[in-house]
């Protein structure tokens, strides 16, 4: 097993969600830059995913994450992490830009 303790696993989970956070683009005076609609310009936005979490944890697939979730020691930690993703996904369904859900382009 790659992670022996809950604490080790939680640190990497927190790092993954932190890396997914967006930030406001700022000018050289650290002032926010706004678009033509008066909204701040957002950069480095990466939506969290369960597969992305699994990869960030160094796993080869989602299944390995699910295997960790099946272990009594890690069930709460992994379930909580997956709930953080679900919260993000559900909140996107109610915002203006996320109401259409994910769209996939043909390859």
Biotite code that builds the C-alpha atoms (Angstrom):
import biotite.structure as struc

atoms = struc.array([
    struc.Atom([0.000, 0.000, 0.000], chain_id="A", res_id=1, res_name="UNK", atom_name="CA", element="C"),
    struc.Atom([1.241, 3.416, -0.935], chain_id="A", res_id=2, res_name="UNK", atom_name="CA", element="C"),
    struc.Atom([-0.312, 5.174, 2.104], chain_id="A", res_id=3, res_name="UNK", atom_name="CA", element="C"),
    struc.Atom([0.155, 3.675, 5.540], chain_id="A", res_id=4, res_name="UNK", atom_name="CA", element="C"),
    struc.Atom([-1.664, 6.342, 7.564], chain_id="A", res_id=5, res_name="UNK", atom_name="CA", element="C"),
    struc.Atom([-4.754, 8.480, 7.227], chain_id="A", res_id=6, res_name="UNK", atom_name="CA", element="C"),
    struc.Atom([-2.613, 11.582, 7.727], chain_id="A", res_id=7, res_name="UNK", atom_name="CA", element="C"),
    struc.Atom([-0.372, 10.784, 4.742], chain_id="A", res_id=8, res_name="UNK", atom_name="CA", element="C"),
    struc.Atom([-3.403, 10.239, 2.539], chain_id="A", res_id=9, res_name="UNK", atom_name="CA", element="C"),
    struc.Atom([-5.155, 13.393, 3.767], chain_id="A", res_id=10, res_name="UNK", atom_name="CA", element="C"),
    struc.Atom([-2.129, 15.599, 3.045], chain_id="A", res_id=11, res_name="UNK", atom_name="CA", element="C"),
    struc.Atom([-2.075, 14.497, -0.598], chain_id="A", res_id=12, res_name="UNK", atom_name="CA", element="C"),
    struc.Atom([-5.861, 14.838, -0.914], chain_id="A", res_id=13, res_name="UNK", atom_name="CA", element="C"),
    struc.Atom([-5.684, 18.409, 0.426], chain_id="A", res_id=14, res_name="UNK", atom_name="CA", element="C"),
    struc.Atom([-2.833, 19.219, -1.984], chain_id="A", res_id=15, res_name="UNK", atom_name="CA", element="C"),
    struc.Atom([-4.930, 17.944, -4.912], chain_id="A", res_id=16, res_name="UNK", atom_name="CA", element="C"),
    struc.Atom([-7.946, 20.090, -4.044], chain_id="A", res_id=17, res_name="UNK", atom_name="CA", element="C"),
    struc.Atom([-5.693, 23.114, -3.435], chain_id="A", res_id=18, res_name="UNK", atom_name="CA", element="C"),
    struc.Atom([-4.159, 22.642, -6.908], chain_id="A", res_id=19, res_name="UNK", atom_name="CA", element="C"),
    struc.Atom([-7.673, 22.679, -8.399], chain_id="A", res_id=20, res_name="UNK", atom_name="CA", element="C"),
    struc.Atom([-8.480, 26.103, -6.961], chain_id="A", res_id=21, res_name="UNK", atom_name="CA", element="C"),
    struc.Atom([-8.567, 28.993, -9.364], chain_id="A", res_id=22, res_name="UNK", atom_name="CA", element="C"),
    struc.Atom([-7.073, 32.404, -8.803], chain_id="A", res_id=23, res_name="UNK", atom_name="CA", element="C"),
    struc.Atom([-7.854, 35.919, -9.946], chain_id="A", res_id=24, res_name="UNK", atom_name="CA", element="C"),
    struc.Atom([-5.507, 37.347, -12.578], chain_id="A", res_id=25, res_name="UNK", atom_name="CA", element="C"),
    struc.Atom([-3.757, 40.446, -11.242], chain_id="A", res_id=26, res_name="UNK", atom_name="CA", element="C"),
    struc.Atom([-1.751, 43.223, -12.849], chain_id="A", res_id=27, res_name="UNK", atom_name="CA", element="C"),
    struc.Atom([1.764, 44.309, -11.886], chain_id="A", res_id=28, res_name="UNK", atom_name="CA", element="C"),
    struc.Atom([0.320, 46.305, -8.943], chain_id="A", res_id=29, res_name="UNK", atom_name="CA", element="C"),
    struc.Atom([-1.489, 43.206, -7.642], chain_id="A", res_id=30, res_name="UNK", atom_name="CA", element="C"),
    struc.Atom([-4.848, 44.666, -8.635], chain_id="A", res_id=31, res_name="UNK", atom_name="CA", element="C"),
    struc.Atom([-7.469, 42.305, -10.108], chain_id="A", res_id=32, res_name="UNK", atom_name="CA", element="C"),
    struc.Atom([-7.973, 42.405, -13.866], chain_id="A", res_id=33, res_name="UNK", atom_name="CA", element="C"),
    struc.Atom([-11.598, 42.489, -15.013], chain_id="A", res_id=34, res_name="UNK", atom_name="CA", element="C"),
    struc.Atom([-13.155, 41.356, -18.285], chain_id="A", res_id=35, res_name="UNK", atom_name="CA", element="C"),
    struc.Atom([-15.497, 43.505, -20.390], chain_id="A", res_id=36, res_name="UNK", atom_name="CA", element="C"),
    struc.Atom([-18.438, 42.417, -18.215], chain_id="A", res_id=37, res_name="UNK", atom_name="CA", element="C"),
    struc.Atom([-16.794, 43.642, -15.018], chain_id="A", res_id=38, res_name="UNK", atom_name="CA", element="C"),
    struc.Atom([-16.041, 40.125, -13.764], chain_id="A", res_id=39, res_name="UNK", atom_name="CA", element="C"),
    struc.Atom([-12.555, 39.265, -12.482], chain_id="A", res_id=40, res_name="UNK", atom_name="CA", element="C"),
    struc.Atom([-10.494, 37.172, -14.904], chain_id="A", res_id=41, res_name="UNK", atom_name="CA", element="C"),
    struc.Atom([-10.032, 33.688, -13.450], chain_id="A", res_id=42, res_name="UNK", atom_name="CA", element="C"),
    struc.Atom([-6.926, 31.621, -14.233], chain_id="A", res_id=43, res_name="UNK", atom_name="CA", element="C"),
    struc.Atom([-5.577, 28.168, -13.373], chain_id="A", res_id=44, res_name="UNK", atom_name="CA", element="C"),
    struc.Atom([-9.058, 26.758, -12.939], chain_id="A", res_id=45, res_name="UNK", atom_name="CA", element="C"),
    struc.Atom([-9.080, 22.964, -12.942], chain_id="A", res_id=46, res_name="UNK", atom_name="CA", element="C"),
    struc.Atom([-12.231, 21.127, -11.933], chain_id="A", res_id=47, res_name="UNK", atom_name="CA", element="C"),
    struc.Atom([-11.672, 18.333, -9.433], chain_id="A", res_id=48, res_name="UNK", atom_name="CA", element="C"),
    struc.Atom([-12.527, 14.805, -10.552], chain_id="A", res_id=49, res_name="UNK", atom_name="CA", element="C"),
    struc.Atom([-12.436, 11.430, -8.872], chain_id="A", res_id=50, res_name="UNK", atom_name="CA", element="C"),
    struc.Atom([-10.007, 10.147, -11.507], chain_id="A", res_id=51, res_name="UNK", atom_name="CA", element="C"),
    struc.Atom([-7.856, 13.263, -11.071], chain_id="A", res_id=52, res_name="UNK", atom_name="CA", element="C"),
    struc.Atom([-7.795, 12.633, -7.339], chain_id="A", res_id=53, res_name="UNK", atom_name="CA", element="C"),
    struc.Atom([-6.760, 9.019, -7.894], chain_id="A", res_id=54, res_name="UNK", atom_name="CA", element="C"),
    struc.Atom([-3.942, 10.104, -10.217], chain_id="A", res_id=55, res_name="UNK", atom_name="CA", element="C"),
    struc.Atom([-2.786, 12.822, -7.799], chain_id="A", res_id=56, res_name="UNK", atom_name="CA", element="C"),
    struc.Atom([-2.577, 10.157, -5.110], chain_id="A", res_id=57, res_name="UNK", atom_name="CA", element="C"),
    struc.Atom([-0.226, 8.220, -7.382], chain_id="A", res_id=58, res_name="UNK", atom_name="CA", element="C"),
    struc.Atom([-2.735, 5.490, -8.168], chain_id="A", res_id=59, res_name="UNK", atom_name="CA", element="C"),
    struc.Atom([-3.028, 3.938, -11.619], chain_id="A", res_id=60, res_name="UNK", atom_name="CA", element="C"),
    struc.Atom([-6.834, 4.095, -11.685], chain_id="A", res_id=61, res_name="UNK", atom_name="CA", element="C"),
    struc.Atom([-10.010, 5.041, -9.852], chain_id="A", res_id=62, res_name="UNK", atom_name="CA", element="C"),
    struc.Atom([-10.302, 1.418, -8.804], chain_id="A", res_id=63, res_name="UNK", atom_name="CA", element="C"),
    struc.Atom([-7.269, 1.710, -6.532], chain_id="A", res_id=64, res_name="UNK", atom_name="CA", element="C"),
    struc.Atom([-8.958, 4.673, -4.819], chain_id="A", res_id=65, res_name="UNK", atom_name="CA", element="C"),
    struc.Atom([-12.083, 2.550, -4.369], chain_id="A", res_id=66, res_name="UNK", atom_name="CA", element="C"),
    struc.Atom([-9.935, -0.246, -2.935], chain_id="A", res_id=67, res_name="UNK", atom_name="CA", element="C"),
    struc.Atom([-8.629, 2.206, -0.325], chain_id="A", res_id=68, res_name="UNK", atom_name="CA", element="C"),
    struc.Atom([-12.197, 3.278, 0.415], chain_id="A", res_id=69, res_name="UNK", atom_name="CA", element="C"),
    struc.Atom([-13.065, -0.369, 1.100], chain_id="A", res_id=70, res_name="UNK", atom_name="CA", element="C"),
    struc.Atom([-10.474, -0.500, 3.907], chain_id="A", res_id=71, res_name="UNK", atom_name="CA", element="C"),
    struc.Atom([-11.896, 0.384, 7.316], chain_id="A", res_id=72, res_name="UNK", atom_name="CA", element="C"),
    struc.Atom([-8.898, 2.598, 8.138], chain_id="A", res_id=73, res_name="UNK", atom_name="CA", element="C"),
    struc.Atom([-9.405, 4.824, 5.069], chain_id="A", res_id=74, res_name="UNK", atom_name="CA", element="C"),
    struc.Atom([-13.158, 4.682, 4.423], chain_id="A", res_id=75, res_name="UNK", atom_name="CA", element="C"),
    struc.Atom([-13.996, 8.046, 6.040], chain_id="A", res_id=76, res_name="UNK", atom_name="CA", element="C"),
    struc.Atom([-11.039, 9.866, 4.486], chain_id="A", res_id=77, res_name="UNK", atom_name="CA", element="C"),
    struc.Atom([-11.734, 8.671, 0.934], chain_id="A", res_id=78, res_name="UNK", atom_name="CA", element="C"),
    struc.Atom([-15.505, 9.109, 1.296], chain_id="A", res_id=79, res_name="UNK", atom_name="CA", element="C"),
    struc.Atom([-14.989, 12.679, 2.482], chain_id="A", res_id=80, res_name="UNK", atom_name="CA", element="C"),
    struc.Atom([-12.667, 13.418, -0.449], chain_id="A", res_id=81, res_name="UNK", atom_name="CA", element="C"),
    struc.Atom([-15.194, 12.028, -2.911], chain_id="A", res_id=82, res_name="UNK", atom_name="CA", element="C"),
    struc.Atom([-17.909, 14.117, -1.237], chain_id="A", res_id=83, res_name="UNK", atom_name="CA", element="C"),
    struc.Atom([-15.788, 17.232, -1.817], chain_id="A", res_id=84, res_name="UNK", atom_name="CA", element="C"),
    struc.Atom([-15.798, 16.389, -5.519], chain_id="A", res_id=85, res_name="UNK", atom_name="CA", element="C"),
    struc.Atom([-19.563, 15.723, -5.487], chain_id="A", res_id=86, res_name="UNK", atom_name="CA", element="C"),
    struc.Atom([-20.153, 19.075, -3.771], chain_id="A", res_id=87, res_name="UNK", atom_name="CA", element="C"),
    struc.Atom([-18.216, 20.808, -6.541], chain_id="A", res_id=88, res_name="UNK", atom_name="CA", element="C"),
    struc.Atom([-20.103, 18.922, -9.283], chain_id="A", res_id=89, res_name="UNK", atom_name="CA", element="C"),
    struc.Atom([-23.497, 19.631, -7.726], chain_id="A", res_id=90, res_name="UNK", atom_name="CA", element="C"),
    struc.Atom([-22.729, 23.319, -7.234], chain_id="A", res_id=91, res_name="UNK", atom_name="CA", element="C"),
    struc.Atom([-21.766, 23.609, -10.920], chain_id="A", res_id=92, res_name="UNK", atom_name="CA", element="C"),
    struc.Atom([-25.261, 22.436, -11.852], chain_id="A", res_id=93, res_name="UNK", atom_name="CA", element="C"),
    struc.Atom([-26.738, 25.504, -10.188], chain_id="A", res_id=94, res_name="UNK", atom_name="CA", element="C"),
    struc.Atom([-24.381, 28.194, -11.467], chain_id="A", res_id=95, res_name="UNK", atom_name="CA", element="C"),
    struc.Atom([-24.835, 30.090, -14.695], chain_id="A", res_id=96, res_name="UNK", atom_name="CA", element="C"),
    struc.Atom([-21.919, 28.503, -16.542], chain_id="A", res_id=97, res_name="UNK", atom_name="CA", element="C"),
    struc.Atom([-22.443, 24.931, -15.382], chain_id="A", res_id=98, res_name="UNK", atom_name="CA", element="C"),
    struc.Atom([-26.120, 24.356, -16.103], chain_id="A", res_id=99, res_name="UNK", atom_name="CA", element="C"),
    struc.Atom([-25.434, 22.378, -19.262], chain_id="A", res_id=100, res_name="UNK", atom_name="CA", element="C"),
    struc.Atom([-23.225, 19.889, -17.460], chain_id="A", res_id=101, res_name="UNK", atom_name="CA", element="C"),
    struc.Atom([-20.175, 18.387, -19.085], chain_id="A", res_id=102, res_name="UNK", atom_name="CA", element="C"),
    struc.Atom([-20.109, 18.346, -22.876], chain_id="A", res_id=103, res_name="UNK", atom_name="CA", element="C"),
    struc.Atom([-17.853, 16.020, -24.747], chain_id="A", res_id=104, res_name="UNK", atom_name="CA", element="C"),
    struc.Atom([-16.403, 16.668, -28.181], chain_id="A", res_id=105, res_name="UNK", atom_name="CA", element="C"),
    struc.Atom([-15.962, 13.729, -30.552], chain_id="A", res_id=106, res_name="UNK", atom_name="CA", element="C"),
    struc.Atom([-12.351, 12.665, -31.067], chain_id="A", res_id=107, res_name="UNK", atom_name="CA", element="C"),
])
